Amino acid sequence: MRQAKITRKTAETDISVEIMLDGTGVYDNQTGVGFFDHMLDQLARHSLIDMKIRAKGDLHIDDHHTVEDCGIALGQALAKALGDKRGIRRYGACHLAMDDALVRAALDLSARPFLVWNVDLPTAKIGTFDTELLREFFQALSTHGGITLHVDRLHGINSHHIAEAAFKAVARALREAVETDPRKSDAVPSTKGTL
C-alpha cells in the first residue's frame, strides 16, 4: 500500500497527516481554518488520494503557520508514500474550469522542487482567509514533496472560484502523476534510473 503518516510539531503548530495514494478521495480534514479545510477536501476528492489532516495552530495570531505547515507535512507525506517512485506516471497536467475561472496546473514528481505561481486573485481575502496563503501552501507542498509545480490562472474574476479551481487542477494533475503506469509498472520513470 502506498501510504504514509507524518506528524510535525513545532512551537507554532501540531499537525498530523495520513494519506493513501491508491484511495478513492475520502477526506477528513480539520485545521481550524474553514476555507482551507474546504480546499484540502477538494484536493483529496479530485486526486483520489485518501487524506486525513489534523492541525492545531496559533490561529490567534493568524492562519499563516497552520496553512504553510500543513503544506510541509502533506508534501513530506506524499514523498514518503511515493518511495522510490517506481512505476508512477510522474507527470500530470489539467486545465480546470469552474464557472468564470480557468486554471492550468502541470507538475512533475521530479524530486526537484520548483513553484511557478501565476495566480492573481482579485481580493485579499476570501471570507476571513488571506488569499496570499494559497501560494504559501503550494510553495511548501512543492518544496517538501519534491514537486515541480506550475499553476496559472488563465481566466477568472471571483477569488473563491479561482482558488478552488487551482486546488482542483493540482489535484487532477497529481492524480495522473501518482497513478501506476501499466506499461512500465516496474521501472522508475527516468533515464537516470532514479528520481
Backbone torsions as a table, in degrees:
resi	resn	phi	psi	omega
1	MET	NA	129.9	178.4
2	ARG	-88.4	91.4	-177.5
3	GLN	-144.3	165.0	-178.7
4	ALA	-157.4	153.2	172.3
5	LYS	-131.3	130.3	-179.8
6	ILE	-126.8	135.6	169.8
7	THR	-120.6	140.8	-178.0
8	ARG	-141.6	117.1	-178.4
9	LYS	-124.7	126.5	176.0
10	THR	-130.9	-177.9	175.6
11	ALA	-68.5	-14.6	-176.5
12	GLU	-104.9	-31.6	-175.9
13	THR	-144.8	157.4	173.1
14	ASP	-133.3	110.2	-169.2
15	ILE	-129.4	138.8	168.9
16	SER	-128.4	138.4	-179.7
17	VAL	-130.5	130.0	173.1
18	GLU	-125.4	128.7	177.7
19	ILE	-134.7	153.5	170.8
20	MET	-133.4	115.6	-175.1
21	LEU	-64.3	-35.8	-176.7
22	ASP	-96.2	50.6	-178.1
23	GLY	-100.5	-157.2	-179.8
24	THR	-126.4	11.0	179.4
25	GLY	88.2	20.8	176.0
26	VAL	-69.7	137.1	-177.0
27	TYR	-137.6	151.2	175.4
28	ASP	-154.4	84.6	-173.2
29	ASN	-113.5	124.1	-179.6
30	GLN	-137.0	101.8	-177.2
31	THR	-112.5	-9.3	-174.0
32	GLY	86.2	-2.2	179.4
33	VAL	-118.7	100.8	-169.7
34	GLY	-54.2	-52.3	-178.6
35	PHE	-63.3	-38.6	179.3
36	PHE	-64.8	-40.6	175.1
37	ASP	-57.4	-43.4	178.7
38	HIS	-59.7	-40.6	179.0
39	MET	-70.1	-41.5	177.3
40	LEU	-63.2	-37.2	176.1
41	ASP	-60.8	-40.8	177.3
42	GLN	-64.1	-41.1	179.8
43	LEU	-60.1	-44.6	179.6
44	ALA	-67.7	-50.6	-174.3
45	ARG	-59.6	-41.5	-173.5
46	HIS	-92.1	-12.7	172.4
47	SER	-91.8	-14.4	-172.8
48	LEU	62.5	23.6	173.8
49	ILE	-94.7	118.2	175.0
50	ASP	-63.6	136.2	-171.5
51	MET	-145.8	129.1	172.8
52	LYS	-129.9	120.1	-180.0
53	ILE	-126.3	131.5	172.7
54	ARG	-122.5	128.3	-179.9
55	ALA	-139.4	134.4	169.6
56	LYS	-122.9	119.7	-176.4
57	GLY	-133.3	176.7	-179.2
58	ASP	-81.3	63.3	-176.1
59	LEU	-68.7	-14.9	175.3
60	HIS	-68.3	-19.4	174.6
61	ILE	-87.1	-64.5	170.2
62	ASP	-173.1	-171.9	-175.5
63	ASP	-88.7	-5.7	-169.2
64	HIS	-56.1	-55.4	-174.8
65	HIS	-62.9	-38.9	-179.7
66	THR	-63.7	-48.4	-178.1
67	VAL	-64.8	-48.6	-178.9
68	GLU	-63.0	-44.4	-176.8
69	ASP	-70.1	-28.9	172.0
70	CYS	-64.9	-38.7	175.9
71	GLY	-62.8	-41.1	177.7
72	ILE	-61.5	-51.6	-176.3
73	ALA	-65.8	-39.1	178.9
74	LEU	-67.3	-40.2	175.7
75	GLY	-60.8	-43.4	178.2
76	GLN	-63.2	-39.7	178.7
77	ALA	-65.2	-41.5	177.7
78	LEU	-61.3	-46.6	-179.6
79	ALA	-61.4	-41.5	-179.7
80	LYS	-66.9	-44.1	-178.7
81	ALA	-66.3	-31.4	-179.7
82	LEU	-77.2	-21.8	178.8
83	GLY	57.2	-128.3	-179.1
84	ASP	-84.6	2.8	175.8
85	LYS	67.8	19.4	177.7
86	ARG	-61.5	128.2	173.5
87	GLY	85.7	-2.0	-178.9
88	ILE	-82.1	161.7	175.7
89	ARG	-73.4	-28.4	174.9
90	ARG	79.5	-45.2	-177.0
91	TYR	-105.7	150.3	174.3
92	GLY	-154.3	151.5	179.2
93	ALA	-153.5	153.1	179.7
94	CYS	-157.5	137.0	164.0
95	HIS	-101.2	120.3	-174.3
96	LEU	-118.2	120.8	177.2
97	ALA	-99.9	133.0	172.4
98	MET	-142.2	101.7	-178.2
99	ASP	53.8	-118.3	-177.5
100	ASP	-76.6	-15.3	-172.3
101	ALA	-94.7	141.5	171.8
102	LEU	-135.8	119.0	-177.4
103	VAL	-125.9	137.7	176.7
104	ARG	-109.2	133.5	173.9
105	ALA	-129.3	136.4	175.0
106	ALA	-138.2	138.7	-177.3
107	LEU	-146.3	159.5	178.8
108	ASP	-136.1	122.2	177.8
109	LEU	-83.0	65.0	-165.6
110	SER	-92.2	-12.7	-168.8
111	ALA	68.9	12.7	174.3
112	ARG	-118.2	88.9	-174.1
113	PRO	-67.1	134.6	175.8
114	PHE	-161.9	133.2	177.6
115	LEU	-117.9	128.6	167.5
116	VAL	-114.1	116.1	-173.5
117	TRP	-121.3	96.8	177.1
118	ASN	-109.1	64.1	-176.9
119	VAL	-127.9	91.2	175.5
120	ASP	-84.4	130.7	178.3
121	LEU	-109.2	136.7	-174.7
122	PRO	-66.7	-23.0	-177.2
123	THR	-122.3	154.5	178.7
124	ALA	-79.0	-18.4	-178.8
125	LYS	-137.8	149.9	166.8
126	ILE	-117.8	104.5	-168.1
127	GLY	64.5	-119.0	176.9
128	THR	-102.0	2.6	-175.1
129	PHE	-86.0	128.6	177.6
130	ASP	-75.2	118.8	-175.3
131	THR	-66.4	-22.4	178.2
132	GLU	-65.3	-18.0	-179.8
133	LEU	-72.5	-17.1	176.9
134	LEU	-61.1	-47.1	178.3
135	ARG	-62.7	-40.9	-179.8
136	GLU	-59.8	-41.6	178.4
137	PHE	-62.5	-50.4	-176.6
138	PHE	-69.4	-30.5	174.7
139	GLN	-63.5	-46.2	179.4
140	ALA	-65.4	-42.0	179.1
141	LEU	-61.2	-47.4	-178.0
142	SER	-67.9	-41.0	-178.9
143	THR	-63.6	-49.0	-173.7
144	HIS	-87.1	-14.1	174.2
145	GLY	-94.4	-6.6	-177.5
146	GLY	66.3	42.9	-173.0
147	ILE	-114.0	129.4	165.1
148	THR	-83.5	118.7	-172.3
149	LEU	-133.3	125.7	175.3
150	HIS	-117.1	127.8	177.9
151	VAL	-131.7	125.2	-176.7
152	ASP	-130.8	128.9	170.3
153	ARG	-83.4	118.1	179.1
154	LEU	-92.6	-35.5	176.9
155	HIS	-147.9	162.1	173.1
156	GLY	147.3	139.4	178.2
157	ILE	-124.7	-14.8	-178.5
158	ASN	-108.1	121.4	-174.7
159	SER	-60.5	-40.4	179.3
160	HIS	-61.5	-46.5	-179.5
161	HIS	-63.1	-41.4	-179.7
162	ILE	-64.0	-47.3	-179.7
163	ALA	-62.0	-45.9	-178.9
164	GLU	-66.0	-38.9	176.8
165	ALA	-63.5	-35.6	178.1
166	ALA	-64.1	-46.7	179.3
167	PHE	-63.9	-41.8	-179.7
168	LYS	-67.9	-38.7	178.8
169	ALA	-64.5	-45.1	177.2
170	VAL	-62.7	-40.0	179.0
171	ALA	-59.8	-46.9	-178.8
172	ARG	-66.5	-37.7	176.8
173	ALA	-66.1	-40.9	179.2
174	LEU	-65.1	-41.1	177.1
175	ARG	-55.6	-46.6	179.9
176	GLU	-64.0	-42.7	-174.2
177	ALA	-70.7	-35.8	-176.8
178	VAL	-85.6	-11.9	-179.3
179	GLU	-64.5	150.3	177.0
180	THR	-74.6	133.5	177.7
181	ASP	-85.5	111.3	-175.9
182	PRO	-63.9	-18.4	180.0
183	ARG	-88.1	-16.2	-178.2
184	LYS	-146.0	50.5	-174.5
185	SER	-72.6	-8.7	-177.5
186	ASP	-107.1	4.4	-172.5
187	ALA	-124.2	149.5	170.9
188	VAL	-77.4	127.8	-174.4
189	PRO	-76.5	67.9	177.5
190	SER	-159.7	142.1	176.2
191	THR	-69.0	-16.9	176.6
192	LYS	-76.4	-19.2	-178.2
193	GLY	86.1	0.2	178.6
194	THR	-153.2	153.2	176.4
195	LEU	-127.0	NA	NA
